[in-house]
Amino acid sequence: MQFNEKITLDERWLFTVLIIAMSAFIVLTFSMRNGHLAEFDQNVLHWFHKIKNRTLDNFFSSLTWLGSLWILLPLYLILILTLSHYFENVEKFLGIGFWGAFFTTYILKYRLDRKRPRFFSTINELPIDPSFPSAHTSQIVTFTLLFWLMVHNGSSLSDNLFTGVLLFIASGVALSRMYLQVHFPTDVIAGALIAIAWSCIAILVIKSGGLA
C-alpha cells in the first residue's frame, strides 16, 4: 500500500497550517529578539518555580528524556523497520519530517544564540547549547505527530487512547523543559511550531510524489 494513500488530509488545509506555523514562528522570533515577550517568559517560569516539589522534580526529570535524541533515534529506526513492511514511503516521510525539524532547530539555535534562562535554580545542570528553539520539544512533537499520522485509523476507543498517550508524552516533555528551568516558554513554543511545519512539509512532499 502506498503510504500517501493512508493520509487523507487536504493539501489546501496543510498549506494553510504550514503558512500559519511559519508566520507564527517568524513573529515569535522577532518578538523574542526584541524583548517583547521577556515578561511573559519570566512570569511562566516563575509559576513553574512556585509549584516545584520533589514529586514533580522526579516526574519531569524522567519524562524529559523522552524528547532526547538518545531515546528517539532508536525508536525512529524501529518504526522504519517495522512499518516499512506495511507501507511504502514511510522512511521518506519520517526522514523528511524528523530530520528536517532536527536540522532546522539546531541551525536556528546557533544562529540566534539565545542564552538559557537563569531566573531560578535548576534541578540538573543547564545544557551547553543555546536555548531557542527547544530541541527536545521540536523532536518529541515531530516524532509523536508523525507517528500519529502513520498509525491513527479512526475514532475507536483504542485510537483515542493512542492519541491521548502521544499527546500526554509530547505535552509532558514540553512542560518539563520549563519546569526544569532549562528553556523559556517561547523556546518551547518555537520548537512546537517547527515540528508542525515540518510535519506538514513531509505530508505534502509524499502526497505530491516528491523524492521518488
Secondary structure, DSSP 8 states (H G I E B T S, - for coil): -BHHHH----HHHHHHHHHHHHHHHHHHHHHHHTTTTHHHHHHHHHHHHHT--HHHHHHHHHHGGGGSHHHHHHHHHHHHHHHTTT-BTHHHHHIIIIIHHHHHHHHHHHHH------SS--SS---SS--SS-HHHHHHHHHHHHHHHHH--SSSHHHHHHHHHHHHHHHHHHHHHHHTTSS-HHHHHHHHHHHHHHHHHHHHHHHTT---
